[in-house]
Amino acid sequence: MSPAPDTATATAPVIAARRLVKTYGIGDAVVHALAGVDLTVQQGDYVAIMGSSGSGKSTLMNILGCLDVPTTGRYLLDGIDVGGLDERQLSLVRNRKIGFIFQSFNLVPRTNALAQVELPLAYAGVKAAERRRRAMAALTMVGLADRAEHKPNELSGGQQQRVAVARALVTSPAMLLADEPTGNLDSHSTKEVLGIVDRLNDSGRTVVLITHEDEVAHHAKRVIRLVDGLIVSDERQAPVEGPPPAMAGAAGALTRGGVR
Amino acid sequence: MNPLETLRFAVLGLSANKVRSGLTMLGILIGVAAVILLLAVGNGSSQAVKDSIDALGTNALTVSSGAGFGAQSTATSTKPLTIDDARALADQSQAPDIKGVAPEVQTSQTALYEGTSHTVSSVIGTYPAYFEASNSKVVQGDYFSNDDVLAARKVAVIGSTTATDLFGTASPIGKKIVLGGTPLTVVGELATKGSGTGFQDPDDVIIAPLPTVQNAYSGFGSLSQILVEASSADTTTQAQNEITTVLMGTHGIKDPTAVDFRVSSQTTLLSTRSSTTQTFTVLLGAVAAISLLVGGIGITNIMLVTVTERTREIGLRKAIGAPKGVILSQFLAESTLLSLIGAGLGVAVALIGAHFTIVGIKPVVIPASVWGAFAIAVAIGLFFGSYPASRAASLRPIEALRHE
C-alpha cells in the first residue's frame, strides 16, 4: 500500500469525489456547508485545503474522513464507494484507509505512547507481537522511540502530535488526513511536525491537510481554496511525483533526511 | 479485539478513577453482603427455633386450659385441668396411643444455697413421666421416682443454669437448697438444652414431685398444663384426638367446637414458628435486595458519568476504526468488572461476618444465597451497564470529537 511516487498516477485516485453536497437544517433555515465539490486526489499527492471558518472545510474533511456522509454526491475512497457502506464497514474503512491527525492531538488519556500507536492495530485485529513491532517502527519514524512508555501528560505538545502522527501512519493508510495539525503548536513544534509529514509524503504517502495558515500551505504540492462550500481555486505548487516543495526548496541544506 | 484485550482496557478504565470505582464497588459490596448475611441471620434464627423445639421433645403434646387464641371456641365456661383429667388420660384402654402423662404446676420461686440467692424462672411440679416427655436427661444424679411423688418427698432435679448459679462448679447432688422457704434435696442435674426460643432459658428450672410443689407453693388447685407423650412421632395426631375425646368426657362437653382446653403439639408450634421466621427472612431478604438494586443504579450513574467524561476518547476510538461492538463491550466489561469485584468482596465480607453472632442469632449461610447474590450482582452490572454502554457505542464520531 505504499507505492513508489512514480507509479502513483497510474493507479486509481485515492480520492474521487463528485458533486458533494452537504446541507444542514431544513426549510428556510437550510445551510449549504458544501454546495457541490468535485475533487480528485492522486496517490502520492500532498493537498492543502484552505478556507476561512464557515467555508465548509471541516465538513469536507469529515466527509473525506468517512466520519460523515454527504447529503448528495458520490465519494470513492481508494476505489471504494463509501456511500453504500453501513456503520461497521465505515469503521473498517476508517481503520484501514485513513490516518487521522487532529488539531487537539486527541490522544487517549493515561495511555502510554506505544499503546496509543498500537490502538488502531488492535482494532484491526493484529496480533500483539506484530502490533508492538509495527508501533515501535512508527514511533522510530517520528523520532520518539525513546518516549514509548511516556503518557500524554508527560509529553510536550509537539511530541504528543508526533505520537498522533505515528498512530495515523501505523496502519499504512491510503491517506493521511490532517485537520489543522499545527493549530495548537508553537513554531518549533510546527516545523518538526510538518517536517515529518513532508518526509512521509516524500516516501509516497498521500496527504490531505486542512489549514488556514499560508506557511503550512506552502508545504503542500497543491493548494485548494474553499469559499462558501465551493472550490474557488486549485493551484499546483509542485508535481505529484517528486519531493514536496519545502524539501525540494531546501535541497541544498536538507538533501538527506530534511528533518532530524 | 480479543476478550483479554477488552478486559485489559476495562481494568485501565477503572483504575483511572480509583476512588470513584471503589465507591461504586462499595455499593454492590454492601448489597451482596447484606443479602447473604441477612438471609443467613433469618436462616439461623429458624434453625435455632427448630433446634429448641427438638429439644422439647417431638412426641410431646401439651394440654392447657382455656380456648386457644387460634382455636375459635364457643365454650361458655372453662373448667380447670385437674389431676383427675391426667388420670383419665393415663388410662390405656381409652387412650392407647398415649405413653406417658405428666400433670404440671408451674410457679416461680427464689432459691437459696449458703447465702447465694437465685430466682428460678420456672419451678415445675410434676410426675417422673415428665422427664421423658420433655426430653430432659440428667447428667448427674438421678430422676426422682414415683415413690418420691407418692410420699411427697422434698427432692428436686435442677437445670444446668440453676446449678451453675447456685453451686458454681461444685456438684449439686445431695445438697440442700431452700426454695421459697421449703428445703429441697437436689437429686439430679439436667443436661444443658441450649439457648431455646430466646424468651426464656430452658435450663433455669427446678423440677420437683407434684405434691411437693402443690404443698409448698401452688396449693391443690388446678394444673398449669398436662404434658402428654405419644407412643411415637407418627401417632401424635391419634393421641391428640384421644386426648380431646377423653377430656370432653371428663369435662362433660358434647360439642367438639366448644372445648375448654387446648392440645398443642410441638409440630404445630414448629410450623407457626417457622412460618414466622420465614416471613422474617423474606422481609430481611427484600430489604437487602433493595440495597443491591440501589448499588446497581449506582453503577448506571457512574458509567453514565464516565461515558460523558470520555466522549472525546470514544469519538477518537471510533475515528481510528473501533467498531460499535468493541466500544459496547469495553463499557460493558467495565461495569461488569465493577459489579464482579464488588460482589466478590461482598461475598467475602458476608462469609467473614457470618462468623459473628448477630443480635443473639448465629447466622447460618445458605449456599444458594451466595451464588444467587453473586449471579444477581453480575447480572445487575450487565443490565445497568448496558444503557450507558449502548449510549457510548451509538455516539457519532464527529459529534463525540467536537465534545468539550
Interface residues (C-beta under 8 A of the other chain):
Chain A: N62 G65 L67 D68 E87 R88 S91 L92 R94 N95 R96 F100 F102 N106 V108 P109 R110 T111 L119 P120 A122 Y123 A124 G125 R167 T171
Chain B: M1 E5 L12 A16 R312 E313 G315 L316 R317 K318 A319 I320 G321 A322 P323 K324 V326 P397 I398 L401
